[in-house]
Amino acid sequence: MSDSILQTFRETGAYLKGHFRLTSGLHSSEYLQSALVLQHPELAERFGRELAERMPKDQGSKPAIVVSPALGGLIIGHEVARAMGARFLFTERDPAGKMTLRRGFFLTPGETAVVVEDVVTTGGSTREVMELLQAAGVRVVGVGSVIDRSGGRVDLGVPRVALATLDAVAWTPEECPLCKQGLPVVKPGSRAVA
């Protein structure tokens, strides 16, 4: 399965090679532009269904909500929620950069949730969403992503699944060999270069 997912990323031009600044601030020679895969509804639906099948259950029952950080997690999170028959919410960053719920979304203490992302590298955005949910009394029972770039090393304290795992090398800007070679860095994701 993992190989077919990565092959789909290659076929759609979503597996990029170069010098990239990731959302985490780390640099890498590999970038997964999930939007290029998820722009195809049949692929988004298939990935969402496959991820939903693997997501942890809470004592045998499905979680009440699926929550994703905007922007990358929106499409896949929605598809997972559809496949699970759950409500879908998304978080956004406020002007100060803090993850928040807007648009009239609400949480009910005692609800169960899973957090779904397109790609996990360090788990930073996922962790922020989990903290927001837990502060509202929601119990996070699992985390899922289409791609895990960490090689399975990210620990979020709950069961975590991915359709494909990739051991992609990432460096701090100070350690980046591509920067040392003078290669220009590109930020292809949804957030502007800081």
C-alpha angles and dihedrals in degrees: 000000000000092000093050091051092051090045089054089053089052094046093051093046091247096122103079130189123203137073112317138176107219125212087257090061091248121125125232141172090225129062130180110209097195093183089071090059098036093051084080106078094205091056093044091050093047093048091046093051093047092048092046090054090055098042117114117259125217107239089328097311128104121253117261095230142027114208127192134180114243133271112016097032098050102092098038092043091053092049092049090050091049091051091047095044089237134136115263126218132168134205127222134193117255120222089276090055095252119140111247144162116245138159094068095298113153138190128212118214110247095031118130122229145180123210117222128194135173096228131008119202107153098355092238098133092041090051091052091052091048091051091050091051095045091049087057092052096257117141113226108212100178151347130228138185138175091231131022107201092181096076088243095301100118111102115197097170094250133075111286130196135184133183090224134015121209126182096216117176116234129180138193110253089253092055097039111124090199091058089048088055089054094244112156115249121231128202104203097168131092099275123077121244110268 
